[in-house]
Amino acid sequence: MIRKLCKGTCILLFIIFLFEGCNNNKDKSVHDKNQLAGSIYLSVDESFRPVMEEQIKAYESSFPDTRLIATYKPEADCLKDYFRDTLNRMIIITRGLTDNENKFMYDSLNYHPAWDKIATDAVSLLVHIDNPDTVFTIERLQQQLTGQLNRDQPIVFDGLNATSTVRYIGDSILKGSKFDTAVVKAAKNSREVIDYISGNKKAIGLVGISWIGNPEDTAQVNMLKKVKIAYVQCTQCTGSPFVKPMQESILTRRYPLVRGLYYITKENYYGPASSFANFMKTERGQLIFKRSYLGTVMDFVIRNVKLNTK
């Protein structure tokens, strides 16, 4: 009798434990769903506006209770928002945090911000569609940017001070030398760079590949009727010394003007910013980067499929 009573008690305790576990999981899932609801503000490097608009559109279609309110601006302004704006929860720029920046955020928030690379971008050189001069060495770029060669060819950036493209070219090509401001011109944004090149046969423009590389974007296809992408010297190549920015040449760095794309969040829990970052790192987000000609951090394997021909 006692043995049966003990057995019955054990079964009852197991059922209660199982029920409580189900309730806890249910409460956790509701809590997680509530954490992803609402609106958040993020600042995005203007160089990546086309592809990031696609990412946000796709994410919001999967998470309709979340609204991502993005502002597109120069990289330096994105960083200012991150450090100074309490509403800002995320930035998308071309670098991660430095050790000093990470320490500052930890001292301010008492946790380390999360950041990671999500894609590889290329800075593409654009010329007018009727310009036959489409081949550039690194040395030629250096000389033209510093005013030592072809001073009648204006070189147009998406700004002159705070943009990631200016910073990247200054660091990787000029390496401490100064731009010749009589040659180097500033447009307000990447769209205006393309518009300027389309109306000036001698001009050279620099923009991120996501502005010009998506063959499924009608607007970008139409742009390539007015401008064309130039070839740049591959310093590590033997057979093909000049290459265009394509996914293969970006990932292998045969195309020399490449840079990373990073997210930096300001959340100490799994909220909308963390969820969006995870979305961009996984398959659907990576396919959007791939379609825009950016290099992906996820490897996509092409499998041979045997078709049934019967």
KEKE-3310 file (N, C-alpha, C; in steps of 0.2 Angstrom, whole numbers, plus 5000, padded with zeros to 4 digits):
npx = (5004:5009:5020:5013:5007:5018:5023:5012:5013:5025:5022:5013:5020:5029:5021:5016:5028:5031:5021:5023:5035:5031:5023:5033:5041:5031:5029:5041:5043:5033:5038:5050:5044:5038:5049:5054:5045:5039:5047:5064:5078:5091:5107:5114:5128:5129:5134:5129:5115:5106:5107:5104:5091:5084:5087:5081:5067:5065:5067:5057:5046:5046:5045:5033:5029:5039:5048:5060:5068:5078:5091:5101:5118:5134:5148:5155:5146:5136:5143:5144:5130:5129:5137:5132:5118:5104:5093:5097:5100:5108:5121:5127:5141:5158:5168:5173:5172:5185:5198:5198:5186:5177:5180:5175:5162:5159:5162:5152:5140:5141:5142:5148:5147:5139:5147:5150:5156:5147:5147:5157:5162:5165:5174:5169:5176:5169:5166:5161:5149:5153:5167:5183:5193:5196:5204:5214:5229:5235:5245:5243:5230:5234:5242:5233:5224:5232:5235:5245:5244:5235:5226:5215:5205:5191:5189:5177:5169:5158:5157:5169:5174:5169:5165:5165:5171:5180:5188:5193:5199:5209:5216:5220:5225:5231:5239:5243:5247:5240:5224:5222:5213:5209:5207:5199:5183:5167:5152:5135:5130:5130:5122:5122:5135:5135:5126:5133:5144:5138:5135:5147:5160:5174:5175:5179:5171:5168:5160:5151:5149:5136:5128:5128:5128:5118:5110:5096:5090:5080:5083:5097:5101:5097:5106:5118:5118:5122:5134:5149:5158:5175:5191:5202:5219:5225:5236:5241:5239:5243:5239:5228:5229:5221:5205:5187:5175:5168:5159:5167:5180:5180:5179:5191:5200:5206:5202:5207:5201:5193:5183:5176:5159:5150:5140:5135:5129:5118:5113:5109:5102:5092:5085:5076:5087:5098:5091:5089:5103:5106:5098:5104:5116:5113:5105:5095:5097:5110:5109:5103:5114:5122:5115:5116:5129:5139:5152:5149:5148:5144:5146:5141:5136:5136:5127:5128:5114:5105:5095:5079:5076:5067)
npy = (4994:5006:5007:5009:5021:5029:5028:5034:5047:5051:5051:5061:5072:5072:5076:5088:5095:5095:5102:5114:5117:5118:5130:5139:5140:5144:5157:5162:5163:5172:5183:5185:5188:5200:5207:5210:5218:5234:5250:5255:5265:5267:5271:5273:5270:5280:5275:5263:5263:5258:5243:5241:5246:5236:5226:5230:5231:5217:5211:5218:5212:5199:5201:5209:5216:5224:5239:5247:5261:5270:5281:5289:5293:5301:5291:5296:5303:5294:5287:5297:5298:5285:5286:5297:5299:5294:5287:5280:5263:5256:5255:5255:5253:5254:5248:5240:5243:5252:5248:5258:5264:5254:5252:5264:5263:5252:5257:5267:5260:5248:5236:5226:5232:5223:5218:5215:5208:5208:5208:5211:5225:5234:5248:5256:5262:5274:5279:5290:5284:5286:5287:5282:5278:5267:5260:5258:5260:5258:5267:5277:5281:5286:5297:5305:5308:5316:5327:5326:5321:5322:5333:5339:5330:5328:5321:5313:5312:5306:5317:5326:5325:5317:5305:5287:5282:5292:5291:5278:5278:5288:5281:5269:5271:5284:5285:5294:5305:5320:5325:5333:5347:5354:5346:5335:5333:5336:5328:5328:5315:5297:5295:5308:5308:5298:5304:5316:5310:5305:5316:5322:5320:5318:5315:5306:5295:5289:5276:5265:5248:5243:5252:5251:5238:5229:5218:5216:5227:5239:5253:5254:5246:5255:5266:5261:5263:5275:5277:5268:5254:5255:5247:5241:5240:5224:5219:5207:5198:5188:5183:5191:5206:5218:5221:5221:5226:5212:5198:5187:5193:5202:5194:5186:5196:5200:5211:5227:5237:5235:5233:5230:5228:5232:5229:5237:5236:5242:5235:5226:5214:5202:5210:5220:5226:5217:5206:5210:5211:5197:5192:5198:5191:5178:5166:5172:5186:5186:5182:5193:5203:5196:5197:5210:5211:5212:5204:5190:5184:5171:5155:5150:5135:5127:5114:5099:5093:5079:5077:5069:5062:5054)
npz = (5000:5004:4995:4983:4986:4987:4974:4967:4971:4966:4953:4952:4956:4946:4935:4939:4939:4925:4920:4926:4920:4906:4907:4911:4899:4890:4896:4894:4880:4877:4883:4876:4863:4866:4869:4856:4850:4845:4842:4836:4835:4822:4816:4800:4789:4775:4763:4762:4759:4749:4750:4764:4765:4759:4768:4780:4775:4772:4785:4793:4787:4791:4805:4810:4821:4824:4821:4812:4813:4802:4800:4787:4785:4786:4791:4803:4809:4812:4822:4832:4835:4841:4852:4859:4858:4867:4862:4851:4846:4838:4825:4808:4801:4794:4802:4817:4835:4843:4855:4865:4863:4866:4879:4884:4882:4890:4903:4903:4902:4908:4902:4889:4872:4858:4843:4826:4810:4795:4782:4766:4758:4743:4736:4723:4707:4696:4680:4666:4654:4641:4642:4638:4646:4657:4666:4680:4689:4706:4709:4700:4705:4717:4713:4706:4716:4724:4716:4707:4694:4679:4682:4676:4678:4688:4704:4712:4728:4741:4750:4760:4772:4784:4779:4777:4765:4761:4772:4771:4758:4761:4771:4765:4752:4751:4762:4773:4765:4758:4751:4736:4736:4725:4715:4720:4723:4732:4734:4740:4744:4739:4729:4722:4718:4708:4699:4696:4689:4678:4671:4667:4657:4660:4673:4688:4699:4716:4724:4736:4732:4733:4728:4715:4710:4710:4700:4700:4703:4696:4696:4698:4687:4677:4680:4676:4663:4661:4667:4670:4678:4683:4680:4692:4697:4701:4713:4717:4707:4692:4679:4676:4678:4680:4688:4690:4703:4709:4716:4718:4716:4726:4738:4737:4738:4726:4720:4725:4733:4746:4760:4776:4783:4797:4811:4826:4841:4855:4866:4881:4881:4872:4861:4849:4841:4842:4837:4824:4820:4820:4811:4799:4799:4796:4785:4776:4777:4773:4759:4754:4755:4746:4734:4731:4727:4737:4747:4756:4774:4776:4770:4754:4748:4732:4726:4717:4708:4704:4691:4688:4673:4667)
capx = (5000:5014:5024:5008:5006:5024:5023:5007:5015:5030:5019:5009:5025:5032:5016:5016:5035:5031:5016:5027:5040:5028:5021:5039:5043:5026:5030:5048:5041:5029:5042:5054:5041:5037:5056:5056:5040:5041:5052:5070:5082:5098:5110:5117:5132:5125:5137:5126:5108:5102:5106:5101:5084:5082:5088:5075:5061:5064:5066:5050:5041:5046:5044:5029:5028:5045:5049:5067:5069:5085:5094:5107:5122:5141:5150:5157:5139:5134:5147:5142:5124:5130:5140:5129:5111:5102:5088:5101:5102:5112:5124:5130:5147:5163:5173:5170:5174:5192:5198:5196:5178:5174:5180:5171:5155:5158:5162:5146:5134:5142:5142:5152:5143:5141:5148:5153:5156:5142:5148:5163:5160:5170:5173:5170:5177:5165:5167:5156:5148:5157:5174:5186:5198:5193:5209:5218:5233:5235:5250:5239:5225:5238:5245:5228:5221:5236:5236:5252:5243:5228:5222:5209:5200:5189:5187:5171:5167:5152:5158:5176:5177:5166:5162:5169:5174:5185:5193:5196:5204:5215:5221:5223:5228:5236:5243:5246:5247:5234:5220:5222:5206:5207:5205:5195:5176:5162:5145:5131:5129:5132:5117:5124:5141:5133:5123:5139:5148:5134:5135:5154:5164:5181:5175:5179:5168:5170:5154:5151:5146:5129:5124:5128:5130:5112:5107:5089:5087:5079:5086:5104:5102:5097:5112:5124:5117:5125:5141:5152:5163:5182:5195:5208:5225:5226:5243:5243:5237:5248:5236:5223:5231:5216:5199:5182:5173:5163:5159:5173:5186:5180:5180:5197:5204:5209:5200:5210:5198:5188:5182:5171:5153:5149:5135:5137:5122:5118:5108:5112:5098:5091:5080:5076:5094:5101:5088:5091:5109:5106:5095:5108:5121:5110:5104:5091:5101:5116:5107:5102:5120:5125:5112:5119:5136:5144:5155:5146:5152:5142:5148:5135:5139:5132:5127:5126:5108:5104:5088:5076:5075:5062)
capy = (5000:5012:5007:5011:5028:5033:5028:5039:5053:5052:5052:5067:5077:5073:5079:5095:5098:5095:5107:5121:5119:5121:5137:5143:5140:5148:5164:5165:5164:5178:5188:5186:5191:5207:5211:5212:5223:5241:5254:5257:5270:5265:5275:5268:5274:5282:5271:5256:5264:5253:5236:5241:5247:5230:5222:5232:5229:5210:5210:5220:5208:5194:5203:5215:5220:5228:5245:5249:5268:5271:5287:5287:5299:5299:5286:5299:5305:5287:5286:5302:5295:5279:5288:5303:5298:5288:5283:5275:5256:5252:5258:5250:5256:5250:5246:5239:5248:5252:5246:5264:5265:5248:5253:5270:5261:5248:5262:5271:5256:5243:5230:5227:5232:5218:5220:5209:5209:5205:5208:5214:5229:5237:5255:5255:5268:5275:5284:5291:5279:5287:5288:5275:5278:5263:5256:5262:5257:5261:5272:5282:5284:5291:5303:5309:5311:5321:5332:5325:5319:5323:5338:5341:5325:5329:5315:5315:5308:5307:5321:5327:5325:5312:5299:5281:5281:5297:5289:5272:5280:5291:5277:5263:5273:5290:5283:5300:5311:5324:5326:5340:5349:5357:5340:5331:5336:5333:5328:5327:5308:5293:5296:5314:5306:5295:5309:5320:5307:5304:5322:5324:5314:5317:5314:5299:5294:5283:5274:5258:5243:5242:5258:5250:5231:5224:5217:5215:5233:5243:5259:5253:5244:5261:5270:5258:5265:5282:5277:5262:5253:5254:5241:5243:5235:5218:5219:5200:5194:5187:5182:5196:5212:5223:5218:5224:5223:5207:5195:5183:5197:5205:5189:5184:5202:5202:5218:5229:5242:5232:5235:5227:5231:5230:5231:5238:5237:5245:5232:5220:5208:5200:5214:5221:5227:5210:5201:5212:5209:5190:5191:5200:5186:5172:5165:5177:5192:5185:5182:5200:5205:5193:5199:5217:5210:5212:5198:5187:5180:5165:5152:5147:5129:5125:5107:5096:5090:5075:5077:5063:5064:5049)
capz = (5000:5005:4989:4978:4987:4985:4966:4964:4973:4962:4946:4953:4956:4939:4931:4941:4937:4918:4919:4927:4914:4900:4909:4911:4892:4887:4898:4891:4873:4876:4885:4870:4858:4868:4869:4849:4848:4846:4837:4838:4830:4821:4811:4795:4784:4769:4758:4761:4760:4745:4753:4770:4764:4757:4774:4784:4772:4773:4792:4795:4784:4796:4812:4809:4827:4825:4816:4812:4810:4800:4797:4783:4786:4786:4796:4809:4812:4815:4828:4836:4837:4845:4859:4862:4858:4871:4859:4846:4848:4833:4820:4803:4798:4790:4806:4824:4840:4845:4862:4869:4862:4869:4887:4886:4882:4896:4909:4903:4902:4913:4898:4883:4866:4854:4836:4822:4803:4792:4774:4764:4753:4738:4734:4715:4703:4691:4675:4662:4650:4635:4644:4636:4651:4662:4669:4685:4694:4713:4709:4696:4710:4722:4710:4704:4722:4727:4711:4703:4687:4676:4686:4673:4679:4695:4707:4717:4734:4744:4755:4760:4779:4789:4776:4777:4759:4762:4777:4768:4753:4764:4774:4761:4746:4752:4768:4776:4760:4758:4745:4733:4736:4719:4711:4724:4724:4737:4733:4746:4745:4734:4723:4719:4715:4702:4695:4693:4684:4672:4667:4666:4654:4662:4680:4691:4706:4721:4728:4738:4726:4734:4724:4708:4709:4710:4693:4700:4705:4690:4696:4697:4680:4673:4681:4672:4656:4661:4670:4670:4683:4680:4682:4696:4697:4706:4715:4718:4701:4687:4673:4675:4682:4682:4689:4693:4710:4708:4723:4719:4717:4733:4743:4737:4738:4720:4719:4731:4737:4749:4767:4780:4785:4803:4815:4833:4845:4861:4870:4885:4881:4865:4859:4841:4838:4842:4832:4817:4818:4819:4804:4794:4799:4794:4777:4772:4777:4769:4752:4752:4753:4740:4728:4730:4725:4743:4749:4762:4779:4776:4764:4751:4744:4726:4726:4711:4708:4698:4689:4685:4666:4665)
cpx = (5004:5018:5019:5007:5012:5024:5018:5009:5021:5027:5016:5014:5028:5027:5016:5023:5034:5026:5019:5032:5037:5026:5027:5041:5038:5027:5036:5046:5037:5033:5047:5051:5039:5043:5057:5051:5042:5045:5059:5074:5089:5100:5115:5122:5129:5127:5133:5118:5104:5101:5103:5094:5081:5082:5082:5069:5060:5063:5059:5045:5040:5044:5039:5028:5034:5046:5056:5067:5076:5086:5100:5112:5129:5143:5152:5151:5136:5137:5145:5135:5125:5132:5136:5121:5108:5096:5091:5102:5106:5115:5127:5135:5152:5169:5169:5173:5181:5192:5196:5189:5175:5174:5176:5164:5154:5158:5155:5140:5134:5141:5145:5147:5144:5142:5151:5153:5151:5142:5155:5160:5166:5169:5175:5172:5172:5167:5161:5155:5152:5165:5178:5192:5196:5198:5214:5222:5233:5240:5246:5234:5229:5240:5239:5225:5225:5238:5242:5250:5236:5224:5216:5203:5197:5187:5182:5169:5160:5152:5166:5179:5175:5164:5167:5173:5180:5190:5196:5201:5210:5219:5224:5227:5233:5241:5247:5246:5240:5230:5221:5215:5204:5205:5199:5188:5172:5155:5141:5131:5131:5128:5120:5131:5140:5130:5128:5143:5144:5133:5141:5158:5171:5181:5176:5175:5169:5163:5155:5147:5139:5125:5124:5128:5124:5109:5099:5085:5086:5083:5094:5105:5102:5103:5118:5123:5120:5132:5143:5157:5170:5185:5201:5213:5225:5233:5245:5241:5243:5244:5231:5225:5226:5209:5194:5179:5167:5164:5165:5179:5186:5182:5188:5202:5208:5208:5203:5207:5192:5188:5176:5165:5151:5143:5138:5130:5123:5112:5111:5107:5096:5084:5080:5082:5097:5098:5089:5098:5110:5103:5100:5114:5119:5108:5101:5094:5107:5115:5106:5109:5123:5122:5114:5126:5141:5146:5151:5151:5150:5144:5142:5138:5134:5133:5125:5119:5107:5096:5085:5073:5069:5055)
cpy = (5006:5013:5010:5019:5032:5034:5033:5046:5055:5054:5059:5073:5078:5077:5087:5099:5099:5101:5114:5122:5121:5128:5141:5145:5145:5156:5167:5167:5171:5184:5190:5190:5198:5211:5213:5217:5230:5244:5255:5261:5267:5270:5271:5273:5274:5278:5265:5257:5259:5246:5236:5243:5240:5225:5224:5230:5221:5208:5212:5215:5201:5195:5210:5219:5225:5233:5247:5256:5270:5278:5286:5294:5296:5295:5290:5301:5299:5286:5291:5300:5290:5281:5293:5302:5292:5284:5278:5269:5253:5256:5253:5255:5252:5248:5244:5244:5247:5250:5252:5265:5260:5249:5259:5267:5256:5252:5265:5266:5250:5236:5231:5227:5226:5221:5215:5211:5205:5205:5211:5218:5231:5244:5254:5262:5268:5281:5285:5286:5279:5288:5282:5274:5274:5259:5260:5258:5261:5267:5278:5285:5289:5297:5308:5312:5316:5327:5332:5323:5320:5327:5340:5336:5326:5322:5316:5310:5310:5312:5322:5326:5318:5306:5293:5280:5286:5294:5283:5274:5283:5286:5272:5265:5279:5289:5289:5306:5314:5324:5333:5342:5353:5352:5336:5335:5332:5333:5327:5320:5304:5294:5302:5312:5303:5300:5314:5317:5306:5310:5325:5319:5313:5315:5307:5300:5288:5282:5267:5254:5242:5247:5256:5243:5227:5224:5217:5222:5237:5249:5259:5250:5250:5266:5267:5260:5272:5282:5269:5261:5252:5248:5244:5238:5230:5217:5212:5195:5194:5187:5188:5202:5217:5219:5223:5222:5218:5203:5191:5187:5201:5200:5187:5190:5203:5209:5221:5234:5239:5234:5231:5231:5228:5232:5232:5240:5240:5242:5227:5215:5207:5204:5215:5222:5221:5206:5203:5210:5202:5189:5193:5195:5179:5172:5170:5184:5192:5185:5189:5204:5202:5195:5206:5217:5211:5205:5196:5184:5173:5161:5148:5141:5128:5118:5105:5092:5085:5075:5071:5065:5059:5053)
cpz = (5000:4998:4984:4979:4985:4977:4964:4966:4968:4955:4946:4953:4949:4934:4933:4939:4929:4916:4920:4922:4908:4901:4908:4904:4889:4889:4895:4884:4872:4878:4879:4865:4860:4868:4861:4847:4849:4841:4840:4832:4829:4815:4806:4790:4778:4763:4756:4761:4755:4748:4760:4770:4763:4764:4779:4782:4774:4781:4795:4793:4788:4803:4812:4815:4828:4820:4817:4809:4809:4798:4793:4783:4786:4792:4803:4812:4815:4822:4834:4839:4842:4852:4863:4863:4862:4867:4854:4849:4844:4828:4815:4800:4795:4795:4813:4829:4842:4853:4867:4869:4866:4877:4889:4887:4889:4902:4909:4905:4906:4909:4892:4877:4862:4847:4832:4814:4800:4784:4772:4758:4749:4737:4726:4712:4697:4686:4670:4657:4643:4636:4642:4641:4657:4666:4674:4689:4701:4713:4705:4701:4715:4719:4708:4710:4725:4722:4707:4696:4685:4681:4683:4674:4686:4697:4713:4722:4737:4751:4756:4767:4783:4786:4777:4771:4759:4766:4774:4763:4756:4767:4770:4755:4747:4757:4771:4772:4760:4751:4742:4732:4729:4714:4714:4725:4729:4734:4740:4748:4739:4728:4719:4715:4708:4697:4692:4688:4678:4668:4665:4664:4657:4670:4682:4698:4710:4725:4731:4732:4727:4730:4717:4705:4708:4704:4694:4702:4698:4690:4695:4690:4675:4674:4677:4664:4655:4663:4669:4675:4680:4683:4686:4696:4703:4707:4716:4713:4696:4680:4671:4680:4684:4683:4691:4699:4708:4715:4723:4720:4724:4738:4743:4737:4732:4718:4726:4735:4741:4757:4770:4781:4791:4806:4822:4837:4852:4865:4875:4886:4873:4863:4851:4838:4837:4837:4825:4815:4817:4812:4798:4793:4796:4787:4774:4771:4772:4761:4750:4750:4747:4734:4726:4729:4731:4744:4756:4767:4779:4769:4761:4746:4738:4726:4719:4712:4702:4697:4686:4678:4663:4664)
residu = (MET:ILE:ARG:LYS:LEU:CYS:LYS:GLY:THR:CYS:ILE:LEU:LEU:PHE:ILE:ILE:PHE:LEU:PHE:GLU:GLY:CYS:ASN:ASN:ASN:LYS:ASP:LYS:SER:VAL:HIS:ASP:LYS:ASN:GLN:LEU:ALA:GLY:SER:ILE:TYR:LEU:SER:VAL:ASP:GLU:SER:PHE:ARG:PRO:VAL:MET:GLU:GLU:GLN:ILE:LYS:ALA:TYR:GLU:SER:SER:PHE:PRO:ASP:THR:ARG:LEU:ILE:ALA:THR:TYR:LYS:PRO:GLU:ALA:ASP:CYS:LEU:LYS:ASP:TYR:PHE:ARG:ASP:THR:LEU:ASN:ARG:MET:ILE:ILE:ILE:THR:ARG:GLY:LEU:THR:ASP:ASN:GLU:ASN:LYS:PHE:MET:TYR:ASP:SER:LEU:ASN:TYR:HIS:PRO:ALA:TRP:ASP:LYS:ILE:ALA:THR:ASP:ALA:VAL:SER:LEU:LEU:VAL:HIS:ILE:ASP:ASN:PRO:ASP:THR:VAL:PHE:THR:ILE:GLU:ARG:LEU:GLN:GLN:GLN:LEU:THR:GLY:GLN:LEU:ASN:ARG:ASP:GLN:PRO:ILE:VAL:PHE:ASP:GLY:LEU:ASN:ALA:THR:SER:THR:VAL:ARG:TYR:ILE:GLY:ASP:SER:ILE:LEU:LYS:GLY:SER:LYS:PHE:ASP:THR:ALA:VAL:VAL:LYS:ALA:ALA:LYS:ASN:SER:ARG:GLU:VAL:ILE:ASP:TYR:ILE:SER:GLY:ASN:LYS:LYS:ALA:ILE:GLY:LEU:VAL:GLY:ILE:SER:TRP:ILE:GLY:ASN:PRO:GLU:ASP:THR:ALA:GLN:VAL:ASN:MET:LEU:LYS:LYS:VAL:LYS:ILE:ALA:TYR:VAL:GLN:CYS:THR:GLN:CYS:THR:GLY:SER:PRO:PHE:VAL:LYS:PRO:MET:GLN:GLU:SER:ILE:LEU:THR:ARG:ARG:TYR:PRO:LEU:VAL:ARG:GLY:LEU:TYR:TYR:ILE:THR:LYS:GLU:ASN:TYR:TYR:GLY:PRO:ALA:SER:SER:PHE:ALA:ASN:PHE:MET:LYS:THR:GLU:ARG:GLY:GLN:LEU:ILE:PHE:LYS:ARG:SER:TYR:LEU:GLY:THR:VAL:MET:ASP:PHE:VAL:ILE:ARG:ASN:VAL:LYS:LEU:ASN:THR:LYS)
# end
